[in-house]
Amino acid sequence: MYRIEARNLTKTFKTHKSRPGLLGALRDLFTRQYTTITAVDGINLLVEEGEMVGYIGANGAGKSTTIKMLTGILMPTSGFLRVNGMDPHRERERFVRTIGVVFGQRSQLWWDLAVQESFRLLQRVYRVPDDVYRKHMGYVIEVLEIGDLLDRPVRKLSLGQRMRCELAAAFVHNPPLLFLDEPTIGLDVLIKMKVREFLREMNRTYGTTILLTTHDLSDIEALCSRVVMLDKGRILYDGSLEELRRRWAEEKRVVVEFARPVSVEDLHRQTADLPVTWEQEHPYRSRAVLRQGDGALVSSLLARLQAFPVTDVRVEETSTEEIVSRIYAEGMAHA
Ligand SMILES: Nc1ncnc2c1ncn2[C@@H]1O[C@H](COP(=O)(O)OP(=O)(O)OP(=O)(O)O)[C@@H](O)[C@H]1O
């Protein structure tokens, strides 16, 4: 059974269009004009038990709308959707017991209650037996290192402390599927690492399936072997992060340092038959931009450079951030 099975999933919104000026406003009172926005446009997404999937896309790509359909908040306009084998919207009551949700901006903890009391309330909501709760939550609390926070009211916690408690709260009923929206936003590096370690641990121990939306690609790099990229409501890419890098990072940059000044004209002359352009940083250092990133080309370049007094060579990999922002900027046109 798939944890998530979405076929041709679509969501459109009908919004009211206002006409300009006073006359327009007056007309709007009598005859309304509508436009239709296709927020999610026929996506196919199959997620298997135990997968950790990063769901990314530029602002307005349709991520939140997808998550809202997957969690039963919104009803799809068309398409087929089963999550944990259920229709999330129609079977909402039964369905919510099988998922965990952590949305950075929204809290599931009671502000004035001690953390522990919120957990106990959730235990009752989800009808978790006492012995199961004690054993399982003891483990969760230990991994998240929140034992000292349990008696404090939620409103007195720092953001990092609260986020860890939110994660623990999402695990009270030990859901097989977890939705995370920007789980590390605003957290310092150490807490970020702790949160990631916790998620890996839950995935290892319980086989928890995780769908993660984030603008922080280092979350994806640390956690997800699979990344799904959305653009204007459609899936632009679905595969591994390595493949994404390989497919889009056509460029490679090689920084070369020399023992004496070397002009870019000389460098261009020496490498004229290679697909390379040179940028001079200062007389002793230049950067070669290779239009194809393969290793053979780098070796040919290095061979040509023997004509110069080279003191250092450094290959700069394009960062995932750079690649992804380039894909967002180019969108479907270059997919
Ligand atoms: N309730 C709504 N009514 C009308 N349009 C909507 C509604 N919700 C979302 N949209 C539109 O649907 C598109 C996708 O929005 P969505 O919030 O899903 O994107 P997103 O990828 O989550 O963006 P962000 O990263 O900014 O949260 C946008 O054009 C948005 O304006």
The ligand as an ORCA input file, in Angstrom:
! r2SCAN-3c Opt
* xyz 0 1
  N      -7.867     30.009     -1.094
  C      -7.325     30.436     -2.230
  N      -8.032     31.192     -3.084
  C      -7.498     31.612     -4.247
  N      -6.245     31.331     -4.656
  C      -5.480     30.604     -3.844
  C      -5.971     30.109     -2.585
  N      -4.963     29.400     -2.005
  C      -3.920     29.447     -2.845
  N      -4.214     30.155     -3.949
  C      -3.329     30.405     -5.106
  O      -2.849     29.150     -5.557
  C      -1.476     29.224     -5.948
  C      -0.645     28.228     -5.144
  O      -0.612     28.638     -3.776
  P       0.078     27.801     -2.600
  O      -0.174     28.549     -1.334
  O      -0.347     26.398     -2.675
  O       1.622     27.911     -2.995
  P       2.923     27.527     -2.149
  O       3.791     26.755     -3.069
  O       2.538     26.889     -0.879
  O       3.583     28.950     -1.879
  P       4.402     29.488     -0.574
  O       5.778     28.903     -0.664
  O       4.405     30.966     -0.826
  O       3.632     29.084      0.644
  C      -1.086     30.682     -5.746
  O      -1.217     31.342     -6.970
  C      -2.092     31.195     -4.732
  O      -2.279     32.581     -4.899
*
